[in-house]
Amino acid sequence: MQLGLPGTLFLLIALVLYVTRHKRWSLLFYISFLSDGFEVLTDSIIGIKNLDLAFVYTIVILAFTAFYEKKQANENKLLRKLVLVMMAFIICSMVFSYTHYGFSPFQILQGGRHLLLFAGYFFVIKTPQDDVEWLIDKIFKITVVVSVLYILQVFLDLPLLSYGMEVKKDASTGISRYYNSPFYLPLSIYIGIFKPDMVKTRFRIPCLVILAIAQVATLGRVEIITTFMMVMLGILLRGNRSQIVKIGLGLSILLYPMAEILGNRFSKASELDVKAIFSGSYKDLTQRNISNNGTLTYRFAWVYERRSYLDTRPLSEKIFGFGLISDSQFNEVFRHYYFRIGLKDKNTGLPQQLRTPDIAYGNILSTLGYGGGALIMTLWIYMAVLGFRHRNDQPFEGVLFLLVTGYIIRSLSGTVISDPGNLIIPFLIYSCYPPPGEQKEQQKNQEA
């Protein structure tokens, strides 16, 4: 782990803030670590990986909360059990990686540390509601500011935000495509539409316009469709037909100037993807060395190649996957695997074997196997179920359900649900809700 002075300083400040009871500011740093510095304080800017900062923060605050903070009285027992079972599985997977694959402790920690970030559950679940609402307000405002920079970056073709990848023109639109859009863009859109009272600003509508343009500027077909589909679903769940008309009209006016861009982006490529997926022709790609071409066909082929290999392996490997090791340990990785499909590693020029930024379900399969995959999907789906149960409850009516459901769908073109640290925001939102039994008791008391 490299020690960058700015990043190390941020970590120390965050830890001191937490132990001195300035929890909301400390958690804002933590959320920044989990989202690559809101795409502003990125790894290259702070001189250290945000992932490492998030990992150290999680471990230290877990120890602190175990000794100095009381257990959350209204904690959901099943959710807690799922988190504990998932933690136990990851520990077993580390042992398996050491005994079965022969990976070193350093290699295992490097390849698996990101899987432990969801353990932040044990301290974020204790966050007071007013702190959660304060955090959501700050996330919204930061996301709006970063969205302005992102929009300018895309349409002026200037890397205003730190960007370490090669910039390529999108073939269907002719616009440069940047993959550093604000991570909390969908969350901010849902908050701005469904919980406007939580955002302390007089410019909610202009902010929503900025967020919507930024979402379209990503040019990600799955991301765009999912976000706006979740907005429509949220309106339907509220049963407000007049609001559907208003928002539909507003979106039409907003997106009309970008209709040609969207049309080009969705037409031909989408048709080819659908044909390849339903015909099964994506399987043919496994016979060639190809890098990411940005299509669902490629993503399905990436998963299919790893799944086909795993299906030939012993039961233990089926359960735990390919072992907890990073693609950066390429000598060790290529000693075990050689898959044809994947992004080309800048050091070797060969396809990356174990992870891809393109589809979370492939990462889950390779990193966690069928056993861990079933557990992490159960955890995500249960969070969606909890969100649905609380869709009409204060203070986040429907937002938790829309956010988690959207994450599950969006992971067809990203890594969201394969990075368990992304559960922290859903955990924070859920911390504001009591379990069903406690909720019913509160309702009885209010009626009395």
Residue pairs with C-beta under 8 A, 6 or more apart in sequence:
1 48
1 49
1 52
2 47
2 48
2 49
3 47
3 48
4 46
4 47
4 48
5 47
6 41
6 45
6 46
6 47
6 48
7 46
7 47
7 48
7 49
7 50
7 53
8 48
10 29
10 32
10 33
10 41
10 46
10 53
11 29
11 33
11 53
11 56
11 57
13 29
14 26
14 29
14 30
14 33
14 53
14 57
15 26
15 57
15 60
15 61
17 23
17 25
17 26
17 29
18 26
18 27
18 61
18 64
19 64
19 68
23 127
23 128
23 131
24 131
24 134
24 135
27 124
27 127
27 131
27 135
27 428
28 135
28 138
29 57
30 54
30 57
30 61
30 120
30 424
31 135
31 139
31 424
31 425
32 38
32 41
32 50
33 50
33 51
33 53
33 54
33 57
34 50
34 54
34 117
34 421
34 422
34 424
35 50
35 183
35 184
36 42
36 43
36 50
36 183
37 43
37 45
37 46
37 50
38 142
38 143
38 146
38 182
38 183
38 184
39 146
39 150
39 161
39 162
39 180
39 181
39 182
39 183
40 146
40 161
40 162
41 50
42 50
42 161
42 162
42 164
42 180
43 49
43 50
44 162
44 164
45 162
51 113
51 114
52 113
54 117
54 421
55 113
55 114
55 116
55 117
58 116
58 117
58 119
58 120
61 120
61 123
62 119
62 120
62 122
62 123
64 123
65 122
65 123
65 126
66 122
69 123
69 126
70 126
72 125
72 126
72 431
74 434
74 435
74 438
75 125
75 435
76 386
76 430
76 435
77 435
78 382
79 382
79 383
79 386
79 430
80 121
82 375
82 378
82 379
82 382
83 118
83 119
83 121
83 122
83 379
85 375
86 118
86 372
86 375
86 376
86 379
86 420
87 116
87 119
89 368
89 371
89 372
89 375
90 112
90 115
90 116
90 372
92 320
93 112
93 320
93 321
93 323
93 324
93 368
93 369
93 372
94 108
94 112
94 324
96 316
96 320
96 323
97 103
97 107
97 108
97 111
97 112
97 320
97 323
97 324
97 325
98 104
98 105
98 108
100 316
100 317
100 320
100 323
101 323
101 325
101 336
103 111
103 323
103 324
103 325
103 332
107 324
107 325
107 326
107 329
107 332
108 323
108 324
108 325
110 325
110 326
110 328
110 329
111 323
111 324
111 325
111 326
111 329
111 354
111 367
112 324
112 367
114 419
114 420
114 421
115 324
115 367
115 368
115 420
116 420
117 419
117 420
117 421
117 424
118 379
118 420
118 421
118 423
118 424
118 427
120 421
120 424
120 427
121 423
121 424
121 427
124 424
124 427
124 428
124 431
125 427
125 430
125 431
126 431
127 135
127 428
127 431
129 395
129 431
129 432
132 428
132 429
132 431
132 432
133 198
133 395
133 432
135 428
136 187
136 191
136 195
136 198
136 199
136 429
137 198
137 199
137 200
139 184
139 187
139 188
140 184
140 188
140 191
140 192
140 198
140 199
140 207
141 199
141 201
142 182
142 184
143 182
143 184
143 185
143 187
143 188
143 211
144 188
144 207
144 210
144 211
146 161
146 182
147 181
147 182
147 185
147 188
147 210
147 211
147 213
147 214
148 210
149 160
149 161
150 160
150 161
150 178
150 180
150 181
150 182
150 214
150 217
151 210
151 213
151 214
151 217
152 158
152 160
153 159
153 160
153 161
153 178
154 175
154 176
154 177
154 178
154 217
155 175
155 217
157 167
157 176
159 167
159 178
161 178
161 180
162 180
163 178
163 180
165 179
167 176
167 177
167 178
168 176
168 177
169 175
169 176
169 177
170 176
170 177
170 219
170 265
172 264
172 265
172 267
172 268
172 269
173 219
173 261
173 264
173 265
175 219
175 261
177 218
177 219
179 357
181 214
181 215
181 217
181 218
182 188
182 214
184 425
185 211
185 214
185 215
185 218
185 227
186 215
186 223
186 226
186 227
186 230
186 403
186 406
186 410
187 399
187 403
187 425
188 211
189 208
189 211
189 212
189 215
189 227
189 231
190 230
190 231
190 234
190 398
190 399
190 402
190 403
191 198
191 199
191 399
192 199
192 204
192 207
192 208
192 211
193 208
193 231
193 234
193 247
194 234
194 238
194 397
194 398
194 399
194 402
195 395
195 396
195 397
195 399
196 204
198 395
199 207
201 207
209 254
212 251
212 254
212 255
213 254
213 258
215 223
215 224
215 227
215 228
216 224
216 255
216 258
216 261
216 262
218 224
219 261
219 265
220 413
220 414
221 265
221 266
221 269
221 270
221 413
222 296
222 409
222 410
222 412
222 413
222 414
223 410
223 413
223 414
224 262
226 406
226 409
226 410
227 406
228 251
229 406
229 409
230 402
230 403
230 405
230 406
231 247
231 402
232 244
232 247
233 402
233 405
234 398
234 399
234 402
235 243
235 244
235 247
236 244
237 391
237 398
237 401
238 397
238 398
255 262
269 295
272 295
272 297
273 295
273 296
273 297
275 281
276 282
276 295
276 296
276 297
276 300
277 296
277 297
277 300
281 297
282 297
282 298
282 300
282 301
282 304
283 301
283 304
285 297
285 298
285 301
285 341
286 301
286 304
286 305
286 308
286 340
286 341
287 340
288 340
288 341
289 340
289 341
289 351
290 298
290 301
290 340
290 341
291 342
291 343
291 344
291 351
292 298
292 342
292 343
292 356
292 358
294 358
296 412
296 413
298 341
298 358
299 356
299 358
299 359
299 362
299 412
299 413
301 341
302 341
302 342
302 356
302 358
302 359
302 362
303 359
303 361
303 362
303 365
305 339
305 340
305 341
306 322
306 339
306 362
306 365
306 366
307 365
309 337
309 339
310 317
310 318
310 321
310 322
310 365
310 366
310 369
310 370
311 318
317 369
318 369
318 370
318 371
319 369
319 370
319 371
319 372
320 368
320 369
320 371
320 372
321 365
321 366
321 367
321 368
321 369
321 370
321 372
321 373
322 336
322 337
322 353
322 354
322 366
322 367
322 369
323 336
324 367
325 332
325 333
325 354
326 354
327 333
327 345
327 352
327 353
327 354
327 355
330 345
330 347
330 348
330 350
333 353
333 354
334 348
334 350
334 353
337 353
337 354
338 353
339 351
339 353
340 351
341 351
342 351
342 352
342 353
342 356
343 351
343 352
343 356
343 357
344 350
344 351
344 352
345 351
345 352
353 366
354 363
354 366
354 367
355 363
355 366
355 367
355 415
356 362
356 363
356 415
357 414
357 415
358 413
358 414
359 411
359 412
359 413
359 414
359 415
360 411
360 412
360 414
360 415
360 416
360 417
360 418
360 419
361 411
361 412
361 418
363 415
363 418
364 372
364 373
364 376
364 377
364 417
364 418
365 373
367 418
368 375
368 376
376 417
376 418
376 420
377 417
379 420
379 423
380 404
380 407
380 408
380 417
380 423
381 408
383 400
383 404
383 423
383 426
383 430
384 401
384 404
384 405
384 408
386 400
386 430
386 433
387 398
387 399
387 400
387 401
387 402
387 403
387 404
387 405
387 426
387 429
387 430
388 401
389 436
390 396
390 397
390 400
390 401
390 430
390 433
391 397
391 398
391 401
392 398
393 433
393 439
395 432
396 429
396 432
396 433
399 429
400 426
400 429
400 430
403 425
403 426
403 429
404 426
407 416
407 417
407 422
408 417
410 416
411 417
411 418
416 422
433 439
434 442
